[in-house]
Amino acid sequence: MSHEQSEQERIESRAQLLPEEVAAGSEDPEAQADAILTESDIREDTDVAEDTTLEHRTSDQTVTPSEPPD
């Protein structure tokens, strides 16, 4: 993995719970993060048509906020 995060770095980053997850509680944030990232990776459709480009964007690149964040 050149410029991408290692798998462990991805898990550690995602294991930092969101406020909603903190409120709901998590017995094992790293296991939860691993499961979420695995499911996300499976959902990525890398078998696209030849004339199609698979783009990877973050939400801030695709969504124009209608109002400033709190």
GUKETOR-348538 format. One record per residue: chain; x, y, z of N, C-alpha, C, CB in turn. Coordinates in nm, 3 decimals. Atoms other than C-alpha are relative to their C-alpha. Glycine has a CB too. Layout:
N
node balum = A&n_xx = X&n_yy = Y&n_zz = Z&ca_xx = X&ca_yy = Y&ca_zz = Z&c_xx = X&c_yy = Y&c_zz = Z&cb_xx = X&cb_yy = Y&cb_zz = Z .
...
***
This chain:
70
node balum = A&n_xx = 0.085&n_yy = -0.118&n_zz = 0.000&ca_xx = 0.000&ca_yy = 0.000&ca_zz = 0.000&c_xx = 0.089&c_yy = 0.123&c_zz = 0.000&cb_xx = -0.096&cb_yy = 0.001&cb_zz = 0.122 .
node balum = A&n_xx = -0.090&n_yy = -0.113&n_zz = 0.011&ca_xx = 0.184&ca_yy = 0.303&ca_zz = -0.119&c_xx = -0.046&c_yy = 0.118&c_zz = 0.084&cb_xx = 0.013&cb_yy = 0.041&cb_zz = -0.144 .
node balum = A&n_xx = 0.045&n_yy = -0.118&n_zz = -0.072&ca_xx = 0.005&ca_yy = 0.622&ca_zz = -0.017&c_xx = -0.125&c_yy = -0.028&c_zz = 0.084&cb_xx = -0.028&cb_yy = 0.113&cb_zz = -0.098 .
node balum = A&n_xx = 0.118&n_yy = 0.035&n_zz = -0.076&ca_xx = -0.293&ca_yy = 0.440&ca_zz = 0.130&c_xx = 0.039&c_yy = -0.041&c_zz = 0.141&cb_xx = -0.079&cb_yy = -0.113&cb_zz = -0.069 .
node balum = A&n_xx = -0.024&n_yy = 0.043&n_zz = -0.137&ca_xx = -0.326&ca_yy = 0.362&ca_zz = 0.498&c_xx = 0.013&c_yy = -0.151&c_zz = 0.005&cb_xx = -0.114&cb_yy = 0.048&cb_zz = 0.092 .
node balum = A&n_xx = -0.005&n_yy = 0.144&n_zz = -0.022&ca_xx = -0.230&ca_yy = 0.017&ca_zz = 0.619&c_xx = -0.135&c_yy = -0.043&c_zz = 0.057&cb_xx = 0.118&cb_yy = -0.039&cb_zz = 0.095 .
node balum = A&n_xx = 0.127&n_yy = 0.052&n_zz = -0.052&ca_xx = -0.520&ca_yy = -0.206&ca_zz = 0.719&c_xx = -0.015&c_yy = 0.032&c_zz = 0.149&cb_xx = -0.009&cb_yy = -0.153&cb_zz = -0.024 .
node balum = A&n_xx = 0.007&n_yy = -0.028&n_zz = -0.144&ca_xx = -0.434&ca_yy = -0.161&ca_zz = 1.088&c_xx = -0.026&c_yy = 0.149&c_zz = 0.024&cb_xx = 0.131&cb_yy = -0.043&cb_zz = 0.069 .
node balum = A&n_xx = 0.023&n_yy = -0.144&n_zz = -0.015&ca_xx = -0.423&ca_yy = 0.219&ca_zz = 1.049&c_xx = -0.146&c_yy = 0.034&c_zz = -0.033&cb_xx = 0.095&cb_yy = 0.080&cb_zz = -0.091 .
node balum = A&n_xx = 0.141&n_yy = -0.022&n_zz = 0.034&ca_xx = -0.766&ca_yy = 0.209&ca_zz = 0.879&c_xx = -0.089&c_yy = -0.040&c_zz = 0.117&cb_xx = -0.039&cb_yy = -0.079&cb_zz = -0.128 .
node balum = A&n_xx = 0.081&n_yy = 0.050&n_zz = -0.110&ca_xx = -0.908&ca_yy = 0.004&ca_zz = 1.165&c_xx = 0.011&c_yy = 0.094&c_zz = 0.120&cb_xx = 0.043&cb_yy = -0.143&cb_zz = 0.039 .
node balum = A&n_xx = -0.020&n_yy = -0.090&n_zz = -0.114&ca_xx = -0.754&ca_yy = 0.227&ca_zz = 1.433&c_xx = -0.070&c_yy = 0.133&c_zz = -0.022&cb_xx = 0.149&cb_yy = 0.023&cb_zz = 0.025 .
node balum = A&n_xx = 0.066&n_yy = -0.127&n_zz = 0.031&ca_xx = -0.886&ca_yy = 0.538&ca_zz = 1.258&c_xx = -0.151&c_yy = -0.014&c_zz = 0.015&cb_xx = 0.037&cb_yy = 0.046&cb_zz = -0.142 .
node balum = A&n_xx = 0.146&n_yy = 0.020&n_zz = -0.005&ca_xx = -1.239&ca_yy = 0.396&ca_zz = 1.224&c_xx = -0.046&c_yy = -0.040&c_zz = 0.140&cb_xx = -0.043&cb_yy = -0.109&cb_zz = -0.101 .
node balum = A&n_xx = 0.036&n_yy = 0.041&n_zz = -0.136&ca_xx = -1.231&ca_yy = 0.262&ca_zz = 1.582&c_xx = -0.026&c_yy = 0.119&c_zz = 0.091&cb_xx = 0.110&cb_yy = -0.087&cb_zz = 0.059 .
node balum = A&n_xx = 0.034&n_yy = -0.120&n_zz = -0.077&ca_xx = -1.252&ca_yy = 0.620&ca_zz = 1.705&c_xx = -0.148&c_yy = 0.025&c_zz = -0.022&cb_xx = 0.088&cb_yy = 0.126&cb_zz = -0.044 .
node balum = A&n_xx = 0.145&n_yy = 0.002&n_zz = 0.012&ca_xx = -1.624&ca_yy = 0.615&ca_zz = 1.773&c_xx = -0.059&c_yy = 0.137&c_zz = -0.031&cb_xx = -0.061&cb_yy = -0.053&cb_zz = 0.125 .
node balum = A&n_xx = 0.080&n_yy = -0.119&n_zz = 0.028&ca_xx = -1.866&ca_yy = 0.868&ca_zz = 1.633&c_xx = -0.087&c_yy = 0.029&c_zz = 0.121&cb_xx = -0.086&cb_yy = -0.018&cb_zz = -0.128 .
node balum = A&n_xx = 0.083&n_yy = -0.033&n_zz = -0.117&ca_xx = -2.084&ca_yy = 1.053&ca_zz = 1.887&c_xx = -0.119&c_yy = -0.095&c_zz = 0.016&cb_xx = -0.050&cb_yy = 0.143&cb_zz = -0.010 .
node balum = A&n_xx = 0.115&n_yy = 0.090&n_zz = -0.006&ca_xx = -2.381&ca_yy = 0.830&ca_zz = 1.797&c_xx = 0.042&c_yy = -0.139&c_zz = 0.050&cb_xx = -0.067&cb_yy = -0.012&cb_zz = -0.138 .
node balum = A&n_xx = -0.050&n_yy = 0.131&n_zz = -0.042&ca_xx = -2.169&ca_yy = 0.518&ca_zz = 1.850&c_xx = 0.038&c_yy = 0.002&c_zz = 0.148&cb_xx = 0.120&cb_yy = -0.042&cb_zz = -0.085 .
node balum = A&n_xx = -0.034&n_yy = -0.014&n_zz = -0.142&ca_xx = -2.043&ca_yy = 0.647&ca_zz = 2.186&c_xx = -0.128&c_yy = -0.011&c_zz = 0.082&cb_xx = 0.073&cb_yy = 0.135&cb_zz = 0.027 .
node balum = A&n_xx = 0.127&n_yy = 0.002&n_zz = -0.072&ca_xx = -2.403&ca_yy = 0.703&ca_zz = 2.295&c_xx = -0.059&c_yy = -0.141&c_zz = 0.005&cb_xx = -0.100&cb_yy = 0.096&cb_zz = -0.066 .
node balum = A&n_xx = 0.054&n_yy = 0.136&n_zz = 0.005&ca_xx = -2.503&ca_yy = 0.352&ca_zz = 2.184&c_xx = 0.090&c_yy = -0.098&c_zz = 0.073&cb_xx = -0.019&cb_yy = -0.045&cb_zz = -0.145 .
node balum = A&n_xx = -0.096&n_yy = 0.087&n_zz = -0.067&ca_xx = -2.188&ca_yy = 0.199&ca_zz = 2.331&c_xx = 0.058&c_yy = -0.103&c_zz = -0.096&cb_xx = -0.065&cb_yy = -0.071&cb_zz = 0.117 .
node balum = A&n_xx = -0.067&n_yy = 0.103&n_zz = 0.079&ca_xx = -1.943&ca_yy = -0.049&ca_zz = 2.184&c_xx = 0.094&c_yy = -0.076&c_zz = 0.091&cb_xx = 0.077&cb_yy = 0.062&cb_zz = -0.122 .
node balum = A&n_xx = -0.085&n_yy = 0.082&n_zz = -0.085&ca_xx = -1.782&ca_yy = -0.339&ca_zz = 2.364&c_xx = 0.140&c_yy = -0.015&c_zz = -0.059&cb_xx = -0.062&cb_yy = -0.137&cb_zz = 0.021 .
node balum = A&n_xx = -0.128&n_yy = 0.019&n_zz = 0.066&ca_xx = -1.504&ca_yy = -0.370&ca_zz = 2.106&c_xx = 0.007&c_yy = 0.088&c_zz = -0.125&cb_xx = 0.022&cb_yy = -0.148&cb_zz = -0.037 .
node balum = A&n_xx = -0.004&n_yy = -0.092&n_zz = 0.113&ca_xx = -1.454&ca_yy = -0.062&ca_zz = 1.884&c_xx = 0.087&c_yy = -0.048&c_zz = -0.116&cb_xx = 0.050&cb_yy = 0.133&cb_zz = 0.047 .
node balum = A&n_xx = -0.087&n_yy = 0.046&n_zz = 0.109&ca_xx = -1.168&ca_yy = -0.224&ca_zz = 1.687&c_xx = -0.067&c_yy = -0.111&c_zz = -0.080&cb_xx = 0.134&cb_yy = -0.049&cb_zz = 0.055 .
node balum = A&n_xx = 0.071&n_yy = 0.106&n_zz = 0.072&ca_xx = -1.374&ca_yy = -0.534&ca_zz = 1.602&c_xx = -0.114&c_yy = 0.059&c_zz = -0.082&cb_xx = -0.053&cb_yy = -0.107&cb_zz = 0.098 .
node balum = A&n_xx = 0.109&n_yy = -0.068&n_zz = 0.070&ca_xx = -1.665&ca_yy = -0.309&ca_zz = 1.508&c_xx = 0.055&c_yy = 0.071&c_zz = -0.123&cb_xx = -0.071&cb_yy = 0.101&cb_zz = 0.094 .
node balum = A&n_xx = -0.063&n_yy = -0.071&n_zz = 0.112&ca_xx = -1.435&ca_yy = -0.097&ca_zz = 1.288&c_xx = 0.042&c_yy = -0.098&c_zz = -0.109&cb_xx = 0.120&cb_yy = 0.081&cb_zz = 0.048 .
node balum = A&n_xx = -0.043&n_yy = 0.100&n_zz = 0.097&ca_xx = -1.292&ca_yy = -0.408&ca_zz = 1.121&c_xx = -0.120&c_yy = -0.051&c_zz = -0.081&cb_xx = 0.070&cb_yy = -0.117&cb_zz = 0.071 .
node balum = A&n_xx = 0.121&n_yy = 0.050&n_zz = 0.068&ca_xx = -1.643&ca_yy = -0.536&ca_zz = 1.040&c_xx = -0.056&c_yy = 0.106&c_zz = -0.095&cb_xx = -0.107&cb_yy = -0.040&cb_zz = 0.104 .
node balum = A&n_xx = 0.052&n_yy = -0.109&n_zz = 0.084&ca_xx = -1.755&ca_yy = -0.197&ca_zz = 0.904&c_xx = 0.087&c_yy = 0.018&c_zz = -0.124&cb_xx = -0.006&cb_yy = 0.133&cb_zz = 0.081 .
node balum = A&n_xx = -0.090&n_yy = -0.018&n_zz = 0.113&ca_xx = -1.446&ca_yy = -0.161&ca_zz = 0.684&c_xx = -0.003&c_yy = -0.118&c_zz = -0.095&cb_xx = 0.142&cb_yy = 0.022&cb_zz = 0.049 .
node balum = A&n_xx = 0.010&n_yy = 0.119&n_zz = 0.085&ca_xx = -1.471&ca_yy = -0.519&ca_zz = 0.557&c_xx = -0.124&c_yy = 0.007&c_zz = -0.086&cb_xx = -0.001&cb_yy = -0.129&cb_zz = 0.085 .
node balum = A&n_xx = 0.125&n_yy = -0.013&n_zz = 0.076&ca_xx = -1.833&ca_yy = -0.465&ca_zz = 0.457&c_xx = 0.011&c_yy = 0.111&c_zz = -0.104&cb_xx = -0.119&cb_yy = 0.029&cb_zz = 0.095 .
node balum = A&n_xx = -0.018&n_yy = -0.110&n_zz = 0.094&ca_xx = -1.741&ca_yy = -0.134&ca_zz = 0.295&c_xx = 0.085&c_yy = -0.043&c_zz = -0.119&cb_xx = 0.064&cb_yy = 0.120&cb_zz = 0.071 .
node balum = A&n_xx = -0.087&n_yy = 0.047&n_zz = 0.108&ca_xx = -1.462&ca_yy = -0.298&ca_zz = 0.095&c_xx = -0.075&c_yy = -0.094&c_zz = -0.094&cb_xx = 0.123&cb_yy = -0.070&cb_zz = 0.058 .
node balum = A&n_xx = 0.078&n_yy = 0.092&n_zz = 0.081&ca_xx = -1.701&ca_yy = -0.569&ca_zz = -0.026&c_xx = -0.096&c_yy = 0.077&c_zz = -0.090&cb_xx = -0.078&cb_yy = -0.098&cb_zz = 0.088 .
node balum = A&n_xx = 0.097&n_yy = -0.080&n_zz = 0.077&ca_xx = -1.949&ca_yy = -0.304&ca_zz = -0.141&c_xx = 0.063&c_yy = 0.078&c_zz = -0.115&cb_xx = -0.070&cb_yy = 0.096&cb_zz = 0.091 .
node balum = A&n_xx = -0.067&n_yy = -0.070&n_zz = 0.109&ca_xx = -1.688&ca_yy = -0.132&ca_zz = -0.357&c_xx = -0.007&c_yy = -0.087&c_zz = -0.123&cb_xx = 0.148&cb_yy = 0.035&cb_zz = 0.036 .
node balum = A&n_xx = 0.017&n_yy = 0.074&n_zz = 0.124&ca_xx = -1.768&ca_yy = -0.239&ca_zz = -0.709&c_xx = 0.121&c_yy = 0.023&c_zz = -0.089&cb_xx = -0.130&cb_yy = 0.040&cb_zz = -0.072 .
node balum = A&n_xx = -0.120&n_yy = -0.015&n_zz = 0.083&ca_xx = -1.431&ca_yy = -0.292&ca_zz = -0.874&c_xx = -0.016&c_yy = -0.068&c_zz = -0.135&cb_xx = 0.120&cb_yy = -0.057&cb_zz = 0.073 .
node balum = A&n_xx = 0.026&n_yy = 0.067&n_zz = 0.126&ca_xx = -1.583&ca_yy = -0.496&ca_zz = -1.157&c_xx = -0.097&c_yy = 0.086&c_zz = -0.081&cb_xx = -0.056&cb_yy = -0.143&cb_zz = 0.022 .
node balum = A&n_xx = 0.084&n_yy = -0.094&n_zz = 0.073&ca_xx = -1.714&ca_yy = -0.201&ca_zz = -1.357&c_xx = 0.022&c_yy = -0.014&c_zz = -0.150&cb_xx = 0.029&cb_yy = 0.145&cb_zz = 0.045 .
node balum = A&n_xx = -0.012&n_yy = 0.004&n_zz = 0.146&ca_xx = -1.770&ca_yy = -0.166&ca_zz = -1.729&c_xx = 0.129&c_yy = 0.068&c_zz = -0.044&cb_xx = -0.122&cb_yy = 0.068&cb_zz = -0.066 .
node balum = A&n_xx = -0.128&n_yy = -0.052&n_zz = 0.049&ca_xx = -1.459&ca_yy = -0.092&ca_zz = -1.936&c_xx = 0.002&c_yy = 0.151&c_zz = -0.019&cb_xx = 0.033&cb_yy = -0.065&cb_zz = -0.130 .
node balum = A&n_xx = 0.002&n_yy = -0.143&n_zz = 0.024&ca_xx = -1.570&ca_yy = 0.260&ca_zz = -2.025&c_xx = -0.042&c_yy = 0.081&c_zz = 0.123&cb_xx = -0.094&cb_yy = 0.031&cb_zz = -0.115 .
node balum = A&n_xx = 0.039&n_yy = -0.065&n_zz = -0.125&ca_xx = -1.654&ca_yy = 0.342&ca_zz = -1.662&c_xx = 0.124&c_yy = 0.021&c_zz = 0.087&cb_xx = -0.106&cb_yy = -0.083&cb_zz = 0.075 .
node balum = A&n_xx = -0.109&n_yy = -0.029&n_zz = -0.091&ca_xx = -1.415&ca_yy = 0.505&ca_zz = -1.418&c_xx = -0.049&c_yy = -0.010&c_zz = 0.143&cb_xx = 0.060&cb_yy = 0.139&cb_zz = -0.027 .
node balum = A&n_xx = 0.034&n_yy = 0.014&n_zz = -0.141&ca_xx = -1.430&ca_yy = 0.405&ca_zz = -1.053&c_xx = 0.071&c_yy = 0.112&c_zz = 0.075&cb_xx = 0.039&cb_yy = -0.140&cb_zz = 0.056 .
node balum = A&n_xx = -0.057&n_yy = -0.113&n_zz = -0.073&ca_xx = -1.379&ca_yy = 0.718&ca_zz = -0.843&c_xx = -0.015&c_yy = -0.021&c_zz = 0.149&cb_xx = -0.066&cb_yy = 0.131&cb_zz = -0.043 .
node balum = A&n_xx = 0.005&n_yy = 0.004&n_zz = -0.146&ca_xx = -1.300&ca_yy = 0.735&ca_zz = -0.475&c_xx = -0.001&c_yy = 0.143&c_zz = 0.050&cb_xx = 0.121&cb_yy = -0.081&cb_zz = 0.059 .
node balum = A&n_xx = 0.013&n_yy = -0.136&n_zz = -0.052&ca_xx = -1.421&ca_yy = 1.052&ca_zz = -0.308&c_xx = -0.040&c_yy = -0.004&c_zz = 0.146&cb_xx = -0.102&cb_yy = 0.081&cb_zz = -0.082 .
node balum = A&n_xx = 0.047&n_yy = -0.015&n_zz = -0.137&ca_xx = -1.476&ca_yy = 1.170&ca_zz = 0.043&c_xx = -0.128&c_yy = 0.083&c_zz = -0.004&cb_xx = 0.108&cb_yy = 0.067&cb_zz = 0.092 .
node balum = A&n_xx = 0.127&n_yy = -0.072&n_zz = -0.001&ca_xx = -1.807&ca_yy = 1.320&ca_zz = 0.148&c_xx = 0.018&c_yy = 0.149&c_zz = -0.023&cb_xx = -0.071&cb_yy = -0.024&cb_zz = 0.130 .
node balum = A&n_xx = -0.019&n_yy = -0.143&n_zz = 0.021&ca_xx = -1.661&ca_yy = 1.671&ca_zz = 0.151&c_xx = 0.031&c_yy = 0.034&c_zz = -0.145&cb_xx = 0.112&cb_yy = 0.052&cb_zz = 0.089 .
node balum = A&n_xx = -0.024&n_yy = -0.024&n_zz = 0.142&ca_xx = -1.571&ca_yy = 1.630&ca_zz = -0.217&c_xx = -0.128&c_yy = -0.015&c_zz = -0.083&cb_xx = 0.105&cb_yy = -0.096&cb_zz = -0.051 .
node balum = A&n_xx = 0.120&n_yy = 0.029&n_zz = 0.078&ca_xx = -1.920&ca_yy = 1.523&ca_zz = -0.323&c_xx = -0.123&c_yy = 0.075&c_zz = 0.046&cb_xx = -0.027&cb_yy = -0.144&cb_zz = 0.004 .
node balum = A&n_xx = 0.118&n_yy = -0.064&n_zz = -0.055&ca_xx = -2.160&ca_yy = 1.718&ca_zz = -0.104&c_xx = 0.028&c_yy = 0.147&c_zz = 0.027&cb_xx = -0.046&cb_yy = -0.070&cb_zz = 0.129 .
node balum = A&n_xx = -0.012&n_yy = -0.141&n_zz = -0.030&ca_xx = -2.205&ca_yy = 2.091&ca_zz = -0.096&c_xx = -0.088&c_yy = 0.030&c_zz = 0.121&cb_xx = -0.041&cb_yy = 0.088&cb_zz = -0.123 .
node balum = A&n_xx = 0.079&n_yy = -0.028&n_zz = -0.121&ca_xx = -2.310&ca_yy = 2.185&ca_zz = 0.257&c_xx = -0.098&c_yy = 0.115&c_zz = -0.023&cb_xx = 0.093&cb_yy = 0.033&cb_zz = 0.119 .
node balum = A&n_xx = 0.099&n_yy = -0.107&n_zz = 0.014&ca_xx = -2.628&ca_yy = 2.390&ca_zz = 0.268&c_xx = 0.013&c_yy = 0.103&c_zz = 0.110&cb_xx = -0.140&cb_yy = -0.058&cb_zz = 0.001 .
node balum = A&n_xx = -0.022&n_yy = -0.094&n_zz = -0.110&ca_xx = -2.530&ca_yy = 2.548&ca_zz = 0.597&c_xx = 0.130&c_yy = -0.038&c_zz = 0.068&cb_xx = -0.119&cb_yy = -0.001&cb_zz = 0.102 .
node balum = A&n_xx = -0.127&n_yy = 0.032&n_zz = -0.066&ca_xx = -2.209&ca_yy = 2.571&ca_zz = 0.801&c_xx = -0.020&c_yy = -0.102&c_zz = 0.112&cb_xx = 0.063&cb_yy = 0.128&cb_zz = 0.056 .
node balum = A&n_xx = 0.011&n_yy = 0.098&n_zz = -0.107&ca_xx = -2.137&ca_yy = 2.289&ca_zz = 1.045&c_xx = -0.012&c_yy = 0.066&c_zz = 0.137&cb_xx = 0.120&cb_yy = -0.094&cb_zz = -0.002 .
node balum = A&n_xx = 0.016&n_yy = -0.053&n_zz = -0.138&ca_xx = -2.220&ca_yy = 2.335&ca_zz = 1.414&c_xx = 0.131&c_yy = 0.010&c_zz = 0.070&cb_xx = -0.093&cb_yy = -0.088&cb_zz = 0.081 .
***
